[in-house]
Amino acid sequence: MVDYHLVRKVKSNKFNVDHLSQYNLHFLLGKQHFKFCVIDTKTNHCLLLEDYLIGSNDQPNEIVETLQVIFEHHHLLNAGFWNSIKLAFLNPKSVLVPSHLFDKDLLSEYLQLNCELAPSEGRYYYRHNMGKMVNVFASSKKIVEWFKQLYPNLNIHLLHYSSALIESIPRQTDTSRIRSMAMFLNVDSTEILVHEGDKLLYCNQFVHHSADELLKYALIVMDQLQLDPNFNKVQLWGNISNQSDYFKLLYKYIRNISFGKRPSVLNFSFEFDEIEEHQYFDLFGLYFCE
């Protein structure tokens, strides 16, 4: 039985169905959520955002079945004349490889250093101009093919969600040489990145089940990267609020901590005021991935 729930929908009054050919469509698919937004390439306005809870499973057949029902009941997603489409996957199966060491014939070997791979999973990669690295990742072939069949006349840009963070977070912070840390919280995992100016020093995903676990990982990273919890800046994005146990515990031990903002290059109309600025940063950050 297909089980999904629309968690949030925000639509700008600037949205015009006659202008789809100048709109970019960004998809983000994880184990529990399916999200998308629409960006106007002429004005950089975010015009539409929808967030669906799709259960908690990693079976491609069930995920595709759920997506089929969502798309069948949606008046926009089946349109085939978008300007471009980006599809990002939120999973733990990725690894960063320095550009000078990258060989596209060794994708499986790179990934096997970090995770187990199934025959049903495809191997993909995205080149980062920033930082001179390549993000190698895996995802279900069946899901990728389903999207490609849905949009046969468009080239779908495949990405790992961490690429959106890698590209967008340095553009949000000052470019001083002081090291800073960024944390992006999902439902049960957190991506931690450390930058020095626009140079990425560290990027890793941690699975956690409590605030204590997350704090432990954050302090270990700060210790390894020689960050002072009382001095170096730490910014938070994602699934967290200032009333949550996670934030209260982090703030107790990391005093220079604050919530991040949306990508400053994007524009948002008043309808998006109901969304906290640190939410959906991974989805909006796909804007920076070419």
C-alpha positions in Angstrom: 0.0 0.0 0.0 1.3 3.4 -1.0 1.8 5.7 2.0 2.8 9.3 1.7 1.9 12.6 3.3 2.3 16.2 2.1 4.2 17.9 5.0 4.4 21.3 3.5 3.6 23.3 0.4 4.4 26.9 -0.4 3.6 28.6 -3.7 4.5 32.1 -4.7 1.9 34.3 -6.4 4.6 34.9 -9.0 4.3 31.4 -10.3 3.1 31.3 -13.9 2.5 27.9 -15.6 3.1 29.5 -19.0 6.8 30.1 -18.0 7.8 26.5 -17.2 10.5 26.6 -19.9 12.4 29.2 -17.9 12.0 27.3 -14.6 14.5 24.9 -13.1 13.1 21.9 -11.1 15.1 20.6 -8.2 14.3 17.2 -6.7 15.7 15.8 -3.4 15.0 12.2 -2.5 15.8 10.5 0.8 14.8 7.5 2.7 11.9 9.3 4.4 11.3 12.5 2.4 10.8 13.6 -1.2 11.1 17.3 -1.7 11.2 19.6 -4.7 11.3 23.3 -5.5 11.0 25.4 -8.6 13.4 28.2 -9.4 12.9 31.0 -12.0 16.1 31.3 -13.9 15.3 34.9 -15.0 14.7 36.3 -11.6 16.2 33.7 -9.2 12.9 33.6 -7.4 11.9 30.3 -5.6 8.3 29.9 -6.7 7.2 26.6 -5.3 8.3 24.2 -2.6 6.7 20.9 -1.7 7.8 18.4 1.0 6.4 14.8 1.2 6.9 12.2 3.9 7.1 8.9 2.0 7.5 6.5 4.9 10.8 4.9 6.0 12.1 2.4 3.5 14.9 1.8 1.1 13.2 -0.5 -1.3 13.4 1.0 -4.8 10.2 -0.7 -6.0 8.2 0.8 -3.2 9.8 4.2 -3.6 9.0 4.3 -7.3 5.4 3.2 -6.6 5.0 6.0 -4.2 6.5 8.6 -6.6 4.2 7.3 -9.3 1.2 8.1 -7.2 2.5 11.5 -6.2 3.2 12.4 -9.8 -0.1 11.1 -11.1 -2.0 13.4 -8.8 0.2 16.4 -9.5 -0.7 18.9 -12.2 2.9 20.2 -12.8 5.4 17.4 -12.3 4.5 15.5 -15.4 5.2 18.5 -17.6 8.2 17.8 -19.9 9.3 21.3 -20.8 11.3 22.6 -17.8 14.5 24.5 -18.4 16.5 21.9 -16.5 16.1 19.2 -13.8 18.4 18.3 -10.9 17.9 15.1 -9.0 19.8 14.8 -5.7 19.9 11.7 -3.4 20.2 11.9 0.4 21.9 8.7 1.4 25.2 7.7 3.1 26.7 6.3 -0.1 29.2 8.9 -1.3 32.9 9.6 -1.1 35.0 12.7 -2.1 37.9 12.1 -4.4 40.6 14.7 -5.3 40.3 15.7 -8.9 43.9 14.7 -9.7 43.3 11.2 -8.5 39.9 10.7 -10.1 39.3 8.0 -12.7 35.7 7.5 -13.9 36.5 3.8 -14.4 37.1 3.3 -10.7 33.8 4.5 -9.2 33.0 1.2 -7.5 36.5 1.1 -6.0 36.1 4.5 -4.5 32.7 3.8 -3.0 33.8 0.5 -1.5 36.1 2.4 0.7 33.1 3.9 2.4 30.1 1.7 1.9 28.7 -1.6 0.6 27.2 -1.6 -2.9 24.4 -3.7 -4.3 24.2 -4.7 -8.0 21.0 -2.8 -8.3 22.8 0.5 -7.5 24.3 2.7 -10.1 27.6 4.6 -9.7 27.6 8.3 -10.5 29.7 11.3 -9.9 29.7 15.1 -9.9 32.7 17.3 -10.4 33.2 20.2 -8.0 35.0 23.2 -9.5 35.2 24.6 -6.0 37.8 22.6 -4.1 38.9 20.6 -7.1 37.2 17.4 -6.0 34.7 14.8 -7.4 31.7 13.5 -5.4 31.3 9.9 -6.2 27.9 8.4 -5.1 25.6 5.5 -5.5 21.8 5.2 -5.9 19.1 2.9 -7.2 19.3 2.4 -11.0 15.6 1.8 -11.0 14.8 5.2 -9.5 17.2 7.0 -11.8 15.7 5.2 -14.9 12.2 6.1 -13.7 13.0 9.8 -13.7 14.8 9.6 -17.1 11.8 7.9 -18.7 9.5 10.5 -17.2 11.5 13.3 -18.8 12.9 11.7 -22.0 13.7 15.0 -23.6 15.7 16.5 -20.7 19.1 15.8 -19.4 18.6 15.1 -15.7 21.6 16.3 -13.6 22.3 13.6 -10.9 23.8 14.7 -7.7 24.4 13.7 -4.1 22.8 16.1 -1.6 26.2 16.8 0.0 27.3 18.5 -3.2 24.7 21.1 -2.6 26.1 21.8 0.9 29.7 21.8 -0.4 28.9 24.3 -3.1 26.5 26.6 -1.1 27.9 26.8 2.4 31.1 28.6 1.6 29.1 31.2 -0.3 27.1 31.9 2.8 29.9 32.5 5.3 32.6 35.1 5.3 35.8 34.3 3.4 38.2 35.0 6.3 40.9 32.5 7.0 39.3 31.5 10.3 38.1 28.0 10.4 34.3 27.5 10.7 32.1 24.5 11.0 28.7 23.8 9.4 26.2 21.2 10.5 23.2 20.1 8.4 20.8 18.0 10.4 18.5 15.4 8.8 16.0 13.2 10.6 18.6 10.7 11.9 22.0 11.9 10.5 24.0 15.0 10.2 26.5 16.2 7.6 29.4 18.1 9.2 31.7 20.3 7.1 34.7 22.4 8.1 35.9 25.3 6.0 38.8 27.7 6.1 37.7 30.5 3.9 36.4 28.8 0.7 38.6 25.7 1.2 36.9 22.5 2.4 38.9 20.8 5.1 36.4 18.2 6.2 33.1 16.6 5.2 31.4 13.6 6.7 28.0 12.2 7.6 27.2 10.9 11.1 24.2 8.7 12.0 22.9 9.5 15.4 19.9 8.7 17.6 20.2 11.3 20.4 21.4 14.8 21.1 24.2 13.3 23.2 25.5 11.3 20.2 25.4 14.3 17.9 27.3 16.5 20.4 29.9 13.8 20.8 30.5 13.7 17.0 30.6 17.5 16.8 33.2 17.9 19.6 35.3 15.1 18.1 35.4 16.9 14.8 36.2 20.2 16.5 39.0 18.6 18.4 40.5 16.9 15.3 40.3 20.1 13.2 41.6 22.3 16.1 38.4 24.3 16.5 37.7 26.2 19.7 34.0 25.6 20.9 34.1 29.1 22.5 35.5 30.9 19.5 35.1 29.3 16.1 31.8 29.9 14.3 29.4 26.9 14.0 26.3 27.3 11.8 23.3 25.0 11.8 20.9 24.2 8.9 18.2 21.6 8.4 15.8 19.7 10.7 16.4 21.6 14.0 14.8 24.4 16.0 16.0 26.6 18.9 13.6 24.8 21.2 14.9 21.3 20.4 17.0 19.2 22.8 19.6 19.0 20.0 20.1 22.8 19.9 20.0 23.3 23.7 22.7 20.7 24.2 24.9 22.0 21.4 24.6 25.5 22.6 25.6 24.5 26.1 29.0 23.3 24.9 29.5 25.3 21.7 28.8 29.0 22.4 29.5 30.6 19.0 26.7 28.7 17.4 23.9 30.1 15.3 21.4 29.2 12.5 22.3 29.7 8.9 20.4 31.6 6.3 19.0 30.8 2.9 21.3 31.1 -0.2 21.5 34.9 -0.6 21.4 34.7 -4.4 17.9 33.4 -4.3 14.8 35.5 -3.9 11.7 34.5 -1.8 8.3 36.2 -1.7 6.3 36.7 1.5 4.6 33.3 1.1 7.9 31.7 2.2 8.0 33.6 5.5 6.4 30.6 7.2 9.6 28.6 6.6 12.5 29.1 8.9 15.5 30.4 7.0 17.8 27.5 8.0 15.4 24.9 6.5 15.5 23.3 3.1 19.1 24.6 2.5 20.1 21.4 0.8 17.2 21.7 -1.7 17.9 25.4 -2.3 21.6 24.8 -2.5 21.3 22.7 -5.6 21.1 26.1 -7.4 24.9 26.3 -7.2 25.5 22.8 -8.8 25.9 23.1 -12.5 
